[in-house]
């Protein structure tokens, strides 16, 4: 029920509702006015343009939608005209497919427009009509594209921040799930399933935050702080990144903690409190998506009091065997929980954006610098086989032409469904193409069964229209997140949409399964045999980017503890952003690679451990960053400069080794530079133990020990993990 409720509040639901309305309203008018053939063309125009819609500012959306409406119509008209001469149609389809795929050079919006062009020429609109009938049909298709554009742009004008609010809510819900999942580590530290789930959620959050950041920082009104609403959303976004960093910072050796306190209630209380913190984030998520003011979050004061009381009673036991350093560690966890709670309460205030008129949303940060520029190229640089865009364009053109030829060779009725399958299945990556082929065949088969049952029960077009409403919302709301489910719903949606204007029976439905399977097989073969794009070829670059980004993040934070210079908020947050994004890209690339043939994979166990270790380094750096402003003014160690240089130097040589440009440094233990902090920690532990033996419960040494332990442990664990990376890098030499 929670997942269903979340879907209805999600950005996918609102997009699905808008596209479904834009498609079905013309059909309703067509049925009422007996102009169903023209109405179908209008709906197809709305469908193809709607599939290319993507978030952005008003100017970007307007250019993309209106330009796409004209481009889809012109290309589809050309296909309907040239198919009368099979050879000419073959050349035309290959040329249009190549150029449409090549649009990916210019960024995500252009890629989606190119995909919609491929779908437009594959839907068979106007096939078999004479020339005099083509013009009104494709004028109607253009009208449908402009009709959808009007709906999308009107909604943007009424609620320019609607998409961002939906995404922000999804981001906070993901963070809530992350914290609830991570909370289980306190009582079940060895669960591999829990680790994998945490791994996936963390990657989703990092990509979601990047998407929100780019959307919000391209909204001029928000970036300039021109409206209170825009300022509140920027603050909600910024605080979400800080909260996630604090949640990531709550990372220790959970198995050791559990072993030390296994006979107490402390692990269970820590789990409960972290879970409750996640619950408050869920409340924020719902309020942000509904644009409601958070009146009150659940107070966690009682939970904090209970756990503090338990903590002190365990620490002060006369027969205690747990080292005092572990209590210092737990104290820092509780302190971090408190920070998360405080930040969450502050975000709740931002939901009342009408009170934000005097609130600064930048705090001196140069926000435009946080905008990730899309990787765009120019046409001339990509007209070479070294370009992935060019290779994909060649493959898609060959696959579409082979599908076209197969339809004629086997004399298939409406064989253009083969092209349609190729258009939606084939992607630059072989692994993704393979996934989509299986999902489409399975989804189409299940969808055929659903459509056949509906058509067996009734042939009333008005009832079809009613059934199309939930099918459409479900299709366009799930297609991007769950392709197989989306295809299961899209197939009956398309078949019933066609059945409203053209009689359709079970035999035709079965033929669509054959067409889909043939299209999937062609896409698979071409993707595997012609200029294959395996994820293994990208992994090396992703690893290097992740190593260097985490090294930069570590240096920006750690340098504050040397006394050389204080933390620069702008540089530190930019470094954090790059580290998060590079980690997410590496994890995503790893998951994609697992669907490639085994012969084209990096050893997955070693790579998984490598990625997990990189994330551990990030988490320990995040713990340092959560405390650097508070602690670096009191505790400064000049010897850390050597430690930092050694860490960063080792990481750079690992990156160079992955690129085949250097050997891994055979250095002594990096942690040898932490002698001063080690000695100070050991001295304080002994002093504090004596104080407790004498019954001294309150002492200046309590806080000092807690502070020193957090600094020492994080630096030491970063050193240990960097040493671990060396071994994993040795094992990845076959990249």
C-alpha positions, 0 to 999 in steps of 0.5 A: 500500500505504501508503494501504491500511495507513493506512486500516486504522489510521484512525478511519474504519476503526474506525467502519466496523467498528463499524457493519458489525458492528451491522448484520450481526449481527442479520441473521445471527441472523435467517437462523439463526432464520428471522426475517429480516424483523424482523432487517432492521428491526433492521439498518435501525435500527442503520444510521440511528442509526449514520449520526448517530454523531459524536465527543464525550463520553459524555453527548453521545453517549448523548443523541444516539444514544438520542434519535436512535433514538427520533426515527428510529423515530417519524418512519419509523413515521409515514411508513409509516402516512400513505403509505396516503393519498397527500395526507396522506403528502405533507404529512407528508413535507414537514413532517418533512423541514422540521423535520429539516433545521431541526435544523442550527440546533443544531450538528453533532450535531443536523445529523447526527440530522436527516440520519438522520431524512431517511434513515429516512423514505426507506428504505421500511420498513413501506410496505404493511404493515397496522397490526398488522404496523407495531408489531413492525416499528418496535419492531425498528427501535427495538431496532436503534437502541438496539443500535448505541447500546449498541455505540458507548457500550460501546466509548467506555467501554472506550476513551474516547480511542480516537477521539482517538488515531485522529485524532491519528495521522491528524494526525501522518501529514498533517503528515508528508506536508506536510513531505515535500511541502514538502521538494520545494520545495528542489529543485523550487521552481516546481512548481504541482502541488506548491504545490496539493498543499501548499495542500490538505494544510495546510487538512486539518491545520488542520481536523484539529487543530481537531477534535482540540482540541475533542474532547480539551478536552471530555473532562473527565478530559483537561482536568483532568489526572485521568489520565496518558493524558489528559495525554499526549494533550493534550501530543501534541496541543499539540506537534503544533500547535507542530511544524506551526508550525515546519514552516510557518515553514520558508518562504523564497523557494525559487526564489531559494535554488535559484538561489543554490545550484543548482550545489551539493548543498545543496538536495538535502541540505535536501530529504533532511533535511526528508523524514527529519523527516517520516518520524519523524512517520509513525512517531509517527502509527502508534504513536499510533494503535496505542497503542504506545510509541515505542521509538526514532526514526531518529537524524538526527544524521548527516544534520545533521552532513553538511549542516552540514559542506557548509554550512561548506565552501560558506560558507568558499570563497575564490571564493564568490559567494553573499551571506553573508546567504543563508548566514545564511538557510540557518543559520536553516532548519537551526536550525528543522529542529533544533527540529522534531527536538527536539520530535518526540523529546519527543513520542515520550516522551509515547507512554509515558503511564504515565510521565506522572503528574508531567508538567504538561499546561497550562504555565499555559495556560487550556485551556478558552479554546482550545475553539471554541464551536459556532455555535448559534442558537435556533429563533425567530431562524432562522425567517426567510429571512435564515437559511441554516438556514431556507432549506435547510429549505424547499428540502429539504422542497420537493425531498422533496415533489417526489420523492414526487409524481414517484414517484406520477406515474410510478407507480414501484415503490419510488419512495422511492429518489428521496427517499433520493437527495434526502436524501443529496445535497442540502446547503445549498451548491449546489456541494456538492449538485452534487458529490454528485449527480454522485458519487451517480449515478456511484457508484450505477451502478458499485455496481449493476454490482457487485451484479448480478455478485454476485447473478448468481453466487449467491443464497445469503443467507449468502454475501451476508452474507459479502460485506457485511462488506468492503462495509460496512467500506469503505462506512462507512469511506470515505463521509465522505472519498470520497463517490463511492467510498462510494456505489459500495460503499453501493449493493451493500451496500443491495441485497444487504441487501434481497436477503437478505429480499426477492428482487431481480433485475437489472431492480430494480437498473436501476430504482434507477439511474433513481430515483437519477438522478431524485432527483439531478436534482430536488435539483440543480434545487431547489438552483439555482432556489429560494433558491440558496446560492452560496459566493460569498456567504460568501467575503467573510466568510471573507476578512475573518475571515482578514485580521483573525485573521492581523493579530492573530496578527502583532501578538501575535508582533511586539510582542515585538521592540519591547521594549514587552512580552514574549510572552504564551503564552496570547494568542499561542497563541489568536491562532495558533489563530484564524489557522490556523482562519480560513485553513483555512475560507477555503481550504475555501470557495474550493475549494467555490466552484469548483463553483458556476456561473461567473457566481456565482464570485469571480475564482478566480486573484485569490482563489487568489493572495490566499489564498496571500499570506495563508498567506505572511504566516502562515508568516513570522509563524510564523518570527518566533514560533519565534524570538521568545522567544530573540531578543526579549530580545537584539534590540529595536527601538522603530521596529517599533511604527510598522511593526506599527501600519502593517501592522495598520492596512493589513490592517484597511482591507483588511478594511473595503474588502472589506465596502464600508466603507472605501477601501484606504489609499494609504500609502507603502512599509510597509517604510520603518520597517525602516531601522534593522534594514536598516542593522544587517544591511548593517553585519554582512554587511560585517563578516562578509565581511571576517572570512571574507577574513581566515580568521576562521571562528568569530566572535560576528558569525556568530550575530548576523548569523544572528539579525538576518537572520531578524528583518529578512527576516521583517518585510520579507517580511510588509511585501511581502506586505501590499502584494501583498494591496492589489493582489489586493483591488483585483481582488476588488472584484466580490465 
